[in-house]
Amino acid sequence: MSAPQLVLATHNGHKVAELRAILTGSMSAHSGTAGLVAEGIVGAGDLGAPEPVEDGITFAENALIKARALVAHTHLPAVADDSGLSVDVLGGAPGIFSARWAGHHGDDAANLELLLAQLADVPEQHRGAAFVCAAVLVTPEGHEHVETGRLTGTLLTAPRGAGGFGYDPILRPTGESRSCAELTPDEKNAISHRGQAFRALAPHIGAALTS
């Protein structure tokens, strides 16, 4: 097994797999990342890193909190993201509370059920929403860089598709007839908020790994 080169500030196996695909696939064209192999990218849980308290008030603040804590624990370059769903008629909520909208962190089914109930009487023309992501790189030397991505779309009235995770089953991207959960992993990564943010972060990751 390759020695860890980069650690991801997540304990979510779905996100580790998704970010590995982005970092070793579409980002491999950037100088310095071609040698970044999947086995060299590990999640925080793989190294026994604790989860810090995310008490920031923006996606970027929470991502930086996670990455800084991970660097302090592992002494490796760390990448973190914080992301969520921003619903127009809810004034941008759930936002940073997306993962615990129903009260318990990571309960996707409960979060979906509550959000759909809250929007039950909202017509399609007012169901605009977007996935938003802030992706950050923090190095042991103290370098920090932030990039953001945004995927706009319309919220469905019921979940569709078995892929993805989180709110993927109820967001239909602009110009698509399918929900994010009905897209293939490659299709989703090509347009997703995380894909956008991490592709923008790619050259900075490459520079950190080759410096």
C-alpha positions as CSV (number, residue, x, y, z in Angstrom):
1,M,0.0,0.0,0.0
2,S,1.3,3.4,-0.9
3,A,2.3,5.8,1.8
4,P,-0.3,8.6,2.3
5,Q,0.4,11.6,0.2
6,L,-2.7,13.6,0.8
7,V,-5.4,13.3,3.5
8,L,-9.1,14.2,3.1
9,A,-10.9,15.8,6.0
10,T,-13.9,13.5,5.8
11,H,-15.0,10.3,7.6
12,N,-17.7,9.7,4.8
13,G,-16.7,6.8,2.6
14,H,-18.9,8.0,-0.2
15,K,-17.1,11.4,-0.3
16,V,-13.6,9.7,-0.1
17,A,-14.5,7.7,-3.1
18,E,-15.9,10.7,-5.0
19,L,-12.9,12.9,-4.2
20,R,-10.4,10.2,-5.1
21,A,-12.0,9.9,-8.5
22,I,-11.9,13.6,-9.1
23,L,-8.3,14.0,-7.8
24,T,-6.8,11.0,-9.7
25,G,-9.0,11.4,-12.8
26,S,-9.8,14.7,-14.3
27,M,-7.2,16.5,-12.2
28,S,-4.3,14.3,-13.2
29,A,-3.5,16.5,-16.2
30,H,-2.2,19.2,-13.9
31,S,1.5,19.3,-13.2
32,G,2.4,17.4,-10.0
33,T,-0.8,15.5,-9.7
34,A,-0.1,12.8,-12.3
35,G,1.7,10.8,-9.7
36,L,-1.1,11.1,-7.2
37,V,-2.5,7.6,-7.0
38,A,-5.8,6.5,-5.3
39,E,-3.9,4.6,-2.6
40,G,-2.1,7.8,-1.6
41,I,-5.3,9.6,-0.9
42,V,-6.7,8.6,2.5
43,G,-9.6,9.8,4.6
44,A,-9.4,11.2,8.1
45,G,-10.9,8.1,9.5
46,D,-8.1,6.0,7.9
47,L,-5.6,7.8,10.1
48,G,-7.7,7.9,13.3
49,A,-8.1,11.7,13.1
50,P,-10.8,13.1,15.3
51,E,-13.6,15.3,13.9
52,P,-13.2,18.9,15.0
53,V,-16.1,21.1,16.0
54,E,-17.3,22.9,12.9
55,D,-18.4,26.3,14.3
56,G,-17.8,28.5,11.3
57,I,-20.6,30.4,9.8
58,T,-19.6,29.9,6.1
59,F,-18.6,26.8,4.0
60,A,-15.1,28.2,3.7
61,E,-14.6,28.7,7.4
62,N,-15.8,25.2,8.2
63,A,-13.6,23.7,5.5
64,L,-10.5,25.5,6.9
65,I,-11.3,24.4,10.5
66,K,-11.3,20.7,9.3
67,A,-8.2,21.0,7.2
68,R,-6.2,22.8,9.8
69,A,-7.1,20.2,12.5
70,L,-6.1,17.4,10.1
71,V,-2.7,18.9,9.3
72,A,-2.1,19.3,13.0
73,H,-2.9,15.6,13.6
74,T,-1.2,14.0,10.6
75,H,1.5,16.5,9.5
76,L,0.4,15.8,5.9
77,P,-1.1,18.2,3.3
78,A,-4.8,18.2,4.0
79,V,-7.8,18.8,1.7
80,A,-11.2,19.6,3.1
81,D,-14.5,20.7,1.8
82,D,-17.7,21.9,3.3
83,S,-20.7,21.9,1.1
84,G,-24.5,21.9,1.2
85,L,-27.7,22.8,-0.4
86,S,-28.8,26.4,-0.8
87,V,-32.6,26.7,-1.5
88,D,-33.8,30.0,-3.0
89,V,-37.1,30.3,-1.2
90,L,-35.5,29.4,2.1
91,G,-33.1,32.3,1.9
92,G,-30.1,30.0,1.3
93,A,-31.0,27.4,3.9
94,P,-30.2,24.6,4.8
95,G,-26.7,25.9,3.9
96,I,-24.1,25.0,6.4
97,F,-26.7,23.0,8.3
98,S,-27.5,20.7,5.3
99,A,-26.1,17.5,6.9
100,R,-28.1,18.0,10.1
101,W,-31.2,19.7,8.8
102,A,-33.5,17.2,10.4
103,G,-31.6,17.3,13.7
104,H,-29.2,14.4,13.4
105,H,-25.9,14.7,11.4
106,G,-25.8,12.6,8.3
107,D,-29.4,11.3,8.3
108,D,-30.0,11.7,4.6
109,A,-33.5,10.2,4.6
110,A,-34.7,12.4,7.4
111,N,-33.1,15.5,5.8
112,L,-34.8,14.8,2.5
113,E,-38.2,14.1,4.1
114,L,-38.1,17.3,6.1
115,L,-37.0,19.5,3.2
116,L,-39.6,18.1,0.8
117,A,-42.3,18.6,3.4
118,Q,-41.2,22.2,3.9
119,L,-41.4,22.8,0.2
120,A,-44.6,20.8,-0.5
121,D,-46.6,23.8,-1.6
122,V,-43.9,25.5,-3.6
123,P,-44.5,25.4,-7.4
124,E,-41.7,24.3,-9.7
125,Q,-40.9,27.8,-10.9
126,H,-39.9,28.7,-7.4
127,R,-38.0,25.5,-6.5
128,G,-34.6,26.8,-7.6
129,A,-31.6,25.6,-5.5
130,A,-27.9,25.0,-5.8
131,F,-25.3,22.8,-4.3
132,V,-22.4,24.9,-3.0
133,C,-18.9,23.8,-2.2
134,A,-15.8,25.4,-0.6
135,A,-12.7,23.3,-1.1
136,V,-9.5,24.1,0.7
137,L,-5.9,23.0,0.8
138,V,-3.8,23.4,4.0
139,T,-0.2,22.3,4.1
140,P,2.1,21.6,7.1
141,E,4.1,24.7,6.1
142,G,1.0,26.9,6.7
143,H,-0.1,27.5,3.1
144,E,-3.8,27.8,2.7
145,H,-5.9,28.1,-0.5
146,V,-9.7,28.2,-1.0
147,E,-11.8,27.5,-4.2
148,T,-15.5,27.4,-4.6
149,G,-18.0,25.6,-6.9
150,R,-21.7,25.9,-7.5
151,L,-24.2,23.5,-9.3
152,T,-27.6,25.1,-9.9
153,G,-30.8,23.3,-10.5
154,T,-34.4,22.7,-9.5
155,L,-35.7,20.7,-6.6
156,L,-37.9,17.7,-7.4
157,T,-41.0,16.8,-5.4
158,A,-39.8,13.3,-4.7
159,P,-36.4,11.5,-4.6
160,R,-35.2,9.9,-7.9
161,G,-32.2,7.7,-8.5
162,A,-30.1,5.4,-6.4
163,G,-26.7,7.0,-6.9
164,G,-24.9,9.7,-5.0
165,F,-25.7,10.7,-1.5
166,G,-27.2,13.6,0.6
167,Y,-29.6,15.7,-1.4
168,D,-28.6,14.2,-4.8
169,P,-31.9,12.4,-5.4
170,I,-33.9,15.7,-5.3
171,L,-31.8,18.2,-7.3
172,R,-32.2,18.2,-11.0
173,P,-29.3,20.2,-12.5
174,T,-30.1,23.0,-14.9
175,G,-30.4,21.6,-18.5
176,E,-30.8,18.0,-17.2
177,S,-33.8,15.7,-17.2
178,R,-32.3,13.5,-14.4
179,S,-31.5,14.1,-10.8
180,C,-27.9,14.1,-9.6
181,A,-28.6,10.6,-8.2
182,E,-29.5,9.4,-11.7
183,L,-26.2,10.6,-13.2
184,T,-23.2,8.3,-13.5
185,P,-20.3,9.1,-11.1
186,D,-18.4,10.5,-14.1
187,E,-21.3,12.6,-15.3
188,K,-21.9,14.0,-11.8
189,N,-18.2,14.8,-11.2
190,A,-18.0,16.6,-14.5
191,I,-20.6,19.2,-13.4
192,S,-20.8,19.0,-9.7
193,H,-20.0,21.7,-7.2
194,R,-17.2,19.5,-5.7
195,G,-15.8,18.8,-9.2
196,Q,-15.6,22.5,-10.0
197,A,-14.0,23.4,-6.7
198,F,-11.5,20.6,-6.7
199,R,-10.5,21.0,-10.3
200,A,-9.7,24.7,-9.5
201,L,-7.7,23.5,-6.5
202,A,-5.7,20.9,-8.6
203,P,-2.7,23.1,-9.5
204,H,-2.3,24.2,-5.9
205,I,-2.4,20.5,-4.7
206,G,0.2,19.7,-7.4
207,A,2.4,22.5,-6.3
208,A,2.2,21.4,-2.6
209,L,3.1,17.8,-3.4
210,T,6.1,18.7,-5.5
211,S,7.5,21.5,-3.5
